[in-house]
Amino acid sequence: MKTLGEIITEDIYLLDADTIHGNNSWEEDYRIHLHENEFRSFKIGIPFTSKHIYIESVIQFIESSKLDGSYFVYFNITNEENLLTIVNNYQSEITNKTFFILPEKNVKYSKLSAFFWDIQLLGYEIHILKCDNMKECRLSPVIMNKYWRKGAKIGITGFSKHPIGFVRKKQLQELIRQKTFDYWITETINPKDLTYFDHIKLRLELL
């Protein structure tokens, strides 16, 4: 059987404020994850609010890795956030004009998409991380497609909060068929997590 890295060249993983796995650091788990799945490159997302916590260790991890690695800063988004204000206030944090956002589950399409046109006019590309975690997108994949058609790049996990079993597979197969999303985001890197190998197995089956 092929490894995940033979099918998906680059792994993408998001750190968050609570990233730690038992007594292991994220670095140990992530190094194993990349090696076992034979990825050739990776990107690590760092939350803007915790950048001061992670930036040094992420840079050290990238420099010590034999793979092609990089990082990006992402912004957690609520329904109250003004995306245009974030872009204007934190331009130095938005590398190569690629604006990564992680919306909370209850963020609405009508609220979020209202800023897209102005942001894109400024030359920024919008990436919606873990788009399938958003309640609207889980209930109706059509909403995810609407974001994609508005020019946003879409990253999904394929796992978190999705219906289990056959229904989940059918939803993911339809997303793949319609090419509604642009890349996968690894949900867990902890091999001690009971769902870790299920996640790997499901993605291999789908791809």
C-alpha positions as CSV (number, residue, x, y, z in Angstrom):
1,M,0.0,0.0,0.0
2,K,1.2,3.5,-0.8
3,T,2.0,5.9,2.0
4,L,0.2,9.2,2.4
5,G,3.3,11.1,1.4
6,E,3.4,9.3,-2.0
7,I,-0.1,10.7,-2.7
8,I,0.1,14.1,-1.0
9,T,3.5,15.7,-1.4
10,E,3.1,18.3,1.4
11,D,1.8,17.9,4.9
12,I,0.1,20.9,6.6
13,Y,-0.4,21.0,10.3
14,L,-1.7,23.8,12.6
15,L,-0.3,24.5,16.0
16,D,-2.7,26.0,18.5
17,A,-2.7,27.4,22.0
18,D,-3.0,23.9,23.5
19,T,-0.6,21.9,21.3
20,I,1.0,19.3,23.5
21,H,0.6,15.5,23.5
22,G,1.0,13.9,26.9
23,N,4.6,14.1,27.9
24,N,5.8,14.6,24.3
25,S,6.4,17.9,22.6
26,W,4.7,18.5,19.2
27,E,8.2,18.3,17.6
28,E,8.7,14.7,18.5
29,D,5.2,13.6,17.3
30,Y,5.5,15.6,14.1
31,R,8.9,14.3,13.2
32,I,7.5,10.7,13.5
33,H,4.4,11.6,11.6
34,L,6.4,13.1,8.7
35,H,8.8,10.1,8.6
36,E,6.2,7.3,8.9
37,N,4.1,8.8,6.2
38,E,7.0,9.6,3.9
39,F,6.1,13.3,3.3
40,R,8.6,15.3,1.2
41,S,7.7,18.7,2.5
42,F,5.6,20.4,5.2
43,K,4.1,23.6,6.3
44,I,3.4,24.5,10.0
45,G,0.7,27.1,10.8
46,I,1.3,29.3,13.9
47,P,-1.6,31.1,15.5
48,F,-1.0,34.9,15.5
49,T,-2.0,35.1,19.2
50,S,0.6,32.5,20.2
51,K,3.4,33.4,17.8
52,H,5.7,34.4,20.6
53,I,5.3,30.9,22.1
54,Y,6.0,28.8,19.0
55,I,8.1,30.8,16.5
56,E,11.5,29.9,17.9
57,S,10.8,26.1,18.2
58,V,9.2,26.1,14.7
59,I,12.2,27.7,13.1
60,Q,14.5,25.3,14.9
61,F,12.4,22.3,13.8
62,I,12.4,23.5,10.2
63,E,16.2,24.0,10.2
64,S,16.9,20.6,11.8
65,S,14.6,18.8,9.4
66,K,15.9,17.0,6.2
67,L,12.6,17.9,4.5
68,D,11.6,21.1,2.7
69,G,9.7,22.9,5.5
70,S,8.2,26.4,6.1
71,Y,5.7,28.1,8.4
72,F,2.9,30.6,8.1
73,V,1.0,32.7,10.6
74,Y,-2.8,32.3,10.7
75,F,-5.5,34.4,12.4
76,N,-8.4,33.0,14.4
77,I,-11.6,34.5,13.3
78,T,-14.9,35.1,15.0
79,N,-18.2,36.6,13.6
80,E,-17.2,39.9,15.1
81,E,-13.8,40.2,13.3
82,N,-13.3,42.6,10.5
83,L,-11.0,40.8,8.0
84,L,-10.1,44.0,6.2
85,T,-9.0,45.6,9.5
86,I,-6.8,42.6,10.3
87,V,-5.1,42.8,6.8
88,N,-4.5,46.5,7.2
89,N,-3.2,46.3,10.8
90,Y,-0.9,43.2,10.4
91,Q,0.5,43.3,6.9
92,S,3.9,42.4,8.2
93,E,2.5,39.1,9.5
94,I,0.9,38.1,6.2
95,T,3.8,36.6,4.1
96,N,3.6,36.8,0.3
97,K,0.2,38.4,0.6
98,T,-1.3,35.0,1.6
99,F,-3.9,35.6,4.3
100,F,-4.6,32.4,6.4
101,I,-7.7,32.4,8.6
102,L,-9.2,29.8,10.9
103,P,-12.8,30.7,11.5
104,E,-14.7,29.6,14.6
105,K,-17.4,27.0,13.9
106,N,-20.3,29.4,14.1
107,V,-18.9,32.0,11.7
108,K,-21.4,32.7,8.9
109,Y,-20.8,32.9,5.2
110,S,-22.7,36.1,4.9
111,K,-20.4,37.8,7.4
112,L,-17.1,36.3,6.3
113,S,-17.4,36.6,2.5
114,A,-18.4,40.3,2.7
115,F,-14.8,41.3,3.1
116,F,-13.4,39.1,0.3
117,W,-13.7,41.5,-2.6
118,D,-11.9,44.4,-0.9
119,I,-9.1,42.1,0.4
120,Q,-8.6,40.6,-3.0
121,L,-8.5,44.0,-4.6
122,L,-5.5,44.7,-2.3
123,G,-3.8,41.7,-3.8
124,Y,-4.2,39.2,-1.0
125,E,-5.1,35.6,-1.4
126,I,-7.4,34.2,1.3
127,H,-7.0,30.7,2.7
128,I,-9.8,29.3,4.9
129,L,-8.3,26.7,7.2
130,K,-10.3,23.7,8.4
131,C,-13.3,25.0,6.5
132,D,-15.1,21.8,7.1
133,N,-15.1,22.5,10.9
134,M,-17.5,25.4,10.2
135,K,-21.1,24.5,11.1
136,E,-22.6,25.9,7.9
137,C,-20.1,23.9,5.8
138,R,-20.7,20.6,7.6
139,L,-24.5,21.0,7.1
140,S,-24.2,22.0,3.5
141,P,-21.0,21.5,1.4
142,V,-22.6,24.0,-1.0
143,I,-21.4,26.7,1.4
144,M,-17.8,25.5,1.1
145,N,-18.2,25.6,-2.7
146,K,-19.4,29.2,-2.5
147,Y,-16.3,30.2,-0.6
148,W,-14.2,28.5,-3.3
149,R,-16.0,30.2,-6.1
150,K,-15.4,33.6,-4.4
151,G,-11.7,32.9,-4.9
152,A,-10.7,31.6,-1.5
153,K,-8.3,28.7,-1.1
154,I,-9.9,25.9,1.0
155,G,-8.1,23.6,3.4
156,I,-10.1,20.8,5.1
157,T,-9.3,18.1,7.6
158,G,-11.9,15.6,6.4
159,F,-12.5,14.4,10.0
160,S,-13.3,16.9,12.7
161,K,-17.0,17.0,13.6
162,H,-18.0,15.1,10.5
163,P,-20.7,12.4,10.5
164,I,-19.2,9.0,11.0
165,G,-18.9,6.1,8.7
166,F,-20.5,5.8,5.3
167,V,-22.1,9.3,5.3
168,R,-18.8,11.0,6.0
169,K,-17.1,9.1,3.3
170,K,-19.8,10.0,0.8
171,Q,-19.5,13.7,1.7
172,L,-15.7,13.6,1.3
173,Q,-15.9,11.7,-2.0
174,E,-18.3,14.3,-3.3
175,L,-16.0,17.2,-2.2
176,I,-13.1,15.4,-4.0
177,R,-15.2,14.8,-7.1
178,Q,-16.2,18.5,-7.3
179,K,-12.7,19.7,-6.5
180,T,-14.2,22.0,-3.9
181,F,-11.1,22.2,-1.7
182,D,-7.4,22.9,-2.4
183,Y,-5.5,20.9,0.2
184,W,-5.8,18.6,3.3
185,I,-4.8,19.7,6.8
186,T,-3.6,17.1,9.3
187,E,-5.9,17.0,12.3
188,T,-3.7,15.0,14.7
189,I,-0.1,14.0,14.7
190,N,-0.2,12.1,17.9
191,P,0.3,8.3,17.3
192,K,-1.1,7.6,20.8
193,D,-4.4,9.3,19.8
194,L,-7.0,6.5,19.1
195,T,-8.2,8.4,16.0
196,Y,-4.7,9.0,14.4
197,F,-4.5,5.8,12.4
198,D,-8.2,6.0,11.4
199,H,-7.5,9.4,10.0
200,I,-4.5,8.2,7.9
201,K,-6.4,5.1,6.8
202,L,-9.5,7.0,5.7
203,R,-7.5,9.5,3.7
204,L,-5.6,6.7,1.9
205,E,-8.9,5.0,1.0
206,L,-10.3,8.2,-0.4
207,L,-7.3,9.1,-2.4
